[in-house]
Amino acid sequence: MTFAIIKTGGKQYKVSPGQKIQIEKLNVEEGKNVVFDKVLFVAAKNSGGTRTDTEIKIGQPLVKGAKVEGKVLKQGRAEKVIVFKYKAKKRYAVKKGYRQPFSLVEVTKIVV
């Protein structure tokens, strides 16, 4: 199994080809390709069946020359999160809602 750990939007994600991930919103249109070049770790399985045939590259902090390619499937907003502040006996109550924008990306290829 080939997988990589990428960094985007201030978070780290473990991804593999064919996987769909929901990440912080990217300024890319739906249907366009996107390249993640901040790759922290790559584990690529060589042609063989044993566990020792896995090639591992660990970045310090990034793996040189490695990138993950993907396709933006959808731009949207997540479910509403309710923020409610309340102070007892002070007649203070504030209710707010927030919807985080996101991008749904399908990982197409990991290049080492």
PAZAPA-4460 file (N, C-alpha, C; in steps of 0.05 Angstrom, whole numbers, plus 32768, in hexadecimal, padded with zeros to 4 digits):
% residues 112
    n_x    n_y    n_z   ca_x   ca_y   ca_z    c_x    c_y    c_z   seq   type   mol
   8011   7FE8   8000   8000   8000   8000   8012   8019   8000     1      M     A
   800C   802B   7FEE   801B   8044   7FEC   800B   8059   7FFA     2      T     A
   8018   8068   800B   800B   807F   8018   801F   8095   801E     3      F     A
   8015   80AC   8023   8026   80C3   802A   8018   80D4   803F     4      A     A
   8027   80E4   804D   801D   80F7   8060   8023   8113   8055     5      I     A
   800D   8122   8050   8010   813D   8045   8007   8152   8059     6      I     A
   8010   816A   8054   8008   8180   8065   7FFA   8195   8054     7      K     A
   7FE2   819C   805C   7FD3   81B1   804E   7FBF   81BE   8061     8      T     A
   7FBB   81D7   805F   7FA8   81E5   8070   7FAF   81E4   808E     9      G     A
   7FC9   81E1   8094   7FD1   81E0   80B0   7FCD   81C5   80BD    10      G     A
   7FC4   81B1   80AE   7FBF   8196   80B8   7FCF   8181   80A8    11      K     A
   7FD2   8169   80B3   7FDF   8154   80A6   7FCB   813E   80A0    12      Q     A
   7FCE   8132   8088   7FBB   811D   807F   7FCB   8105   8074    13      Y     A
   7FC2   80ED   807B   7FCD   80D4   8070   7FBC   80CD   8058    14      K     A
   7FC8   80CD   8040   7FB9   80C8   8027   7FC5   80B1   8017    15      V     A
   7FB4   80A5   8007   7FBC   8090   7FF5   7FAD   8094   7FDB    16      S     A
   7FB7   8089   7FC4   7FA9   808D   7FAB   7F8D   8082   7FAB    17      P     A
   7F7A   8092   7FA0   7F5E   808A   7F9F   7F4E   8094   7FB7    18      G     A
   7F5B   809E   7FCB   7F4D   80A7   7FE4   7F42   80C3   7FE0    19      Q     A
   7F2B   80C8   7FED   7F1E   80E2   7FEC   7F22   80EF   8008    20      K     A
   7F2C   8107   8008   7F30   8115   8022   7F23   8130   8021    21      I     A
   7F19   8138   8039   7F0C   8152   803C   7F20   8164   804B    22      Q     A
   7F2A   8179   803D   7F3F   818A   8048   7F35   81A7   8049    23      I     A
   7F46   81B8   8055   7F40   81D5   8056   7F3D   81DF   8039    24      E     A
   7F2C   81F3   8035   7F26   81FC   801A   7F3E   8205   800B    25      K     A
   7F40   81FC   7FF2   7F55   8204   7FDF   7F49   8217   7FCA    26      L     A
   7F58   822A   7FC1   7F4F   823C   7FAC   7F53   8230   7F90    27      N     A
   7F46   8219   7F8C   7F47   820A   7F73   7F2B   8203   7F6B    28      V     A
   7F25   8206   7F51   7F0A   81FF   7F48   7F05   81E1   7F48    29      E     A
   7EEB   81DA   7F49   7EE3   81BE   7F48   7EEC   81B1   7F2E    30      E     A
   7EF6   8199   7F2F   7EFE   818B   7F17   7F1B   8190   7F0F    31      G     A
   7F28   81A3   7F1C   7F44   81A9   7F16   7F57   8198   7F27    32      K     A
   7F70   8195   7F1D   7F84   8185   7F2C   7F92   8197   7F3F    33      N     A
   7F9C   818B   7F55   7FAB   8199   7F69   7FC3   8188   7F71    34      V     A
   7FDA   8195   7F78   7FF2   8187   7F7F   7FFA   8190   7F9B    35      V     A
   7FFE   817C   7FAD   8008   8181   7FC8   8025   817B   7FC8    36      F     A
   8036   818F   7FCD   8053   818B   7FCD   805F   818A   7FE9    37      D     A
   804F   818E   7FFD   8058   818C   8018   8053   816F   8022    38      K     A
   8065   815D   801A   8063   8141   8021   8077   813B   8038    39      V     A
   806D   8131   804E   807D   812C   8066   8087   810F   8067    40      L     A
   8079   80FC   805B   8080   80E0   805D   8074   80D1   8046    41      F     A
   8084   80BE   803B   807A   80AD   8025   8081   8090   802B    42      V     A
   806E   807E   8028   8073   8061   8029   8069   8055   8010    43      A     A
   807B   804B   7FFF   8074   8040   7FE5   807B   8023   7FE4    44      A     A
   8067   8012   7FDD   806C   7FF6   7FDB   8079   7FEE   7FC1    45      K     A
   808F   7FE1   7FC2   809D   7FD8   7FAA   8090   7FBF   7FA0    46      N     A
   8098   7FB5   7F89   808C   7F9D   7F7D   8095   7F85   7F8D    47      S     A
   8085   7F7D   7F9F   808A   7F66   7FB1   8075   7F64   7FC5    48      G     A
   8073   7F4D   7FD3   805D   7F49   7FE5   8065   7F4C   8002    49      G     A
   807E   7F4F   8009   8086   7F4F   8025   8086   7F6B   8030    50      T     A
   8085   7F6D   8049   8085   7F87   8057   809F   7F96   8054    51      R     A
   80B5   7F87   8050   80CF   7F94   804E   80D4   7FA1   8033    52      T     A
   80C2   7F9D   8020   80C4   7FA9   8006   80B9   7FC5   8004    53      D     A
   80B1   7FD0   801B   80A6   7FEB   801C   80BC   7FFF   801E    54      T     A
   80BC   8012   800B   80D0   8028   800C   80C4   803F   801B    55      E     A
   80D3   8048   8030   80C9   805D   8041   80DC   8076   803F    56      I     A
   80D0   808D   803B   80DF   80A6   803A   80D3   80B9   804F    57      K     A
   80E3   80C3   8061   80DB   80D5   8075   80E8   80F0   8070    58      I     A
   80D7   8105   806F   80E1   8120   8069   80ED   812D   8082    59      G     A
   80FF   8140   807D   810B   814F   8093   810B   816D   808C    60      Q     A
   80F5   817C   808B   80DA   8173   8092   80CB   8168   807A    61      P     A
   80D3   816E   8061   80C4   8164   804A   80D5   8150   803A    62      L     A
   80C7   813E   802C   80D4   812B   801A   80DA   813A   8000    63      V     A
   80F3   813B   7FF8   80FB   8149   7FE0   80F1   813B   7FC7    64      K     A
   80E4   814B   7FB5   80DB   8140   7F9C   80C1   8131   7F9D    65      G     A
   80B6   812D   7FB4   809D   811E   7FB7   8085   8131   7FB5    66      A     A
   806F   8128   7FA8   8057   8137   7FA6   803F   8125   7FA4    67      K     A
   8028   812F   7FAC   800F   8120   7FAA   7FFD   8130   7F98    68      V     A
   7FF2   8122   7F84   7FDF   812F   7F71   7FC3   8126   7F77    69      E     A
   7FB0   8139   7F74   7F94   8133   7F79   7F82   8144   7F67    70      G     A
   7F68   813E   7F69   7F54   814C   7F5A   7F3F   8156   7F6D    71      K     A
   7F38   8170   7F6A   7F23   817B   7F7B   7F08   8172   7F71    72      V     A
   7EF9   8164   7F82   7EDF   815A   7F7A   7EC9   816D   7F81    73      L     A
   7ECC   817B   7F98   7EB6   818C   7FA2   7EC1   81A2   7FB4    74      K     A
   7EB4   81B9   7FB2   7EB9   81CF   7FC5   7E9F   81D2   7FD4    75      Q     A
   7EA1   81D4   7FEF   7E88   81D6   7FFE   7E8C   81E1   801A    76      G     A
   7E78   81DF   802A   7E79   81E8   8045   7E6F   81D2   8057    77      R     A
   7E7D   81CE   806E   7E76   81B8   8080   7E5C   81BE   808F    78      A     A
   7E54   81AB   809F   7E3C   81AE   80B0   7E40   81C5   80C3    79      E     A
   7E2A   81D2   80CB   7E2C   81E9   80DD   7E34   81E0   80F9    80      K     A
   7E47   81F0   8105   7E4F   81EC   8120   7E43   8203   8130    81      V     A
   7E35   81FC   8146   7E29   8210   8157   7E3C   8218   816D    82      I     A
   7E40   8232   8170   7E50   823D   8186   7E3D   824C   8199    83      V     A
   7E3B   8243   81B2   7E29   824F   81C4   7E38   8258   81DD    84      F     A
   7E37   8272   81E3   7E44   827C   81FB   7E2F   8284   820F    85      K     A
   7E34   827F   8229   7E1F   8283   823D   7E2C   8289   8258    86      Y     A
   7E22   829D   8265   7E2C   82A3   8280   7E13   82A3   8293    87      K     A
   7E14   8292   82A7   7DFE   828F   82B9   7DF9   82A9   82C9    88      A     A
   7DE0   82AF   82CD   7DD7   82C6   82DE   7DDF   82E1   82D3    89      K     A
   7DE9   82E3   82BA   7DF2   82FD   82B0   7DE2   8305   8297    90      K     A
   7DCE   82F7   828F   7DBE   82FC   8277   7DCF   82FE   825E    91      R     A
   7DE3   82ED   825D   7DF5   82EC   8246   7DF3   82D1   8238    92      Y     A
   7DEB   82D2   821F   7DEA   82BA   820E   7DEE   82C2   81F1    93      A     A
   7E01   82B6   81E4   7E07   82BC   81C8   7E08   82A1   81B8    94      V     A
   7DF9   82A0   81A3   7DF8   8288   8192   7E02   8290   8176    95      K     A
   7E16   8281   816D   7E21   8286   8152   7E24   826B   8144    96      K     A
   7E23   826C   8129   7E27   8254   8119   7E3E   8259   8106    97      G     A
   7E4C   8243   80FE   7E63   8246   80EC   7E64   822D   80DA    98      Y     A
   7E69   8232   80C0   7E6C   821B   80AD   7E88   821E   80A0    99      R     A
   7E99   820A   80A5   7EB4   820A   809B   7EB5   8203   807D   100      Q     A
   7EC1   8213   806C   7EC3   820B   8050   7ED8   81F5   804C   101      P     A
   7ED3   81E3   8039   7EE6   81CD   8034   7EE8   81C7   8017   102      F     A
   7EFC   81B7   8010   7F00   81AC   7FF5   7F01   818E   7FF8   103      S     A
   7EF3   8180   7FE6   7EF4   8163   7FE6   7F07   815B   7FCF   104      L     A
   7F1D   814D   7FD6   7F32   8147   7FC2   7F35   8129   7FC1   105      V     A
   7F37   811F   7FA8   7F3E   8103   7FA4   7F5B   8101   7F9C   106      E     A
   7F6B   80F1   7FAB   7F87   80EE   7FA6   7F8A   80DB   7F8E   107      V     A
   7F98   80E4   7F79   7F9B   80D4   7F61   7FB6   80C6   7F60   108      T     A
   7FCB   80D3   7F69   7FE6   80C7   7F66   7FF9   80D3   7F7A   109      K     A
   800C   80C1   7F83   8022   80C9   7F95   803C   80C6   7F85   110      I     A
   804B   80DC   7F82   8064   80DB   7F73   807B   80DF   7F87   111      V     A
   808E   80CC   7F86   80A5   80CD   7F98   80BC   80D9   7F8A   112      V     A
***
